[in-house]
Amino acid sequence: MNTMAETKPVPSAASPTPASLPLLSRPEFQRVFYPSLVAVLLIGLWQWWVTAFDIPKFLVPSPLLVAQTLVTDAALLFGALLGASVAATGPRVAAVAIEMASTLDRFWKS
């Protein structure tokens, strides 16, 4: 007996498989490519705007200056990031320890 659940659809020429689609038509490529393209265009526009209108560095730094600063001051910046992470995590750890202590205290007293 042949039922609908047993039959498999036959791929037609009208619906191509994802591998046969051109690269720009693939959804997984579009999810990465188009947002990346917009980001590159916006950063390029930002660089052009800062350079063309001679905007002072202290008002709006150029993307190149931001990248140079990230590279040259990486140790300082990531050290500060680590310090901020520890400072933000410390109180949470203390709160969990205090809560666990009161829970364990109730457990041992009963």
Order of alpha helices (4+ residues) and beta strands (2+ residues): alpha-alpha-alpha
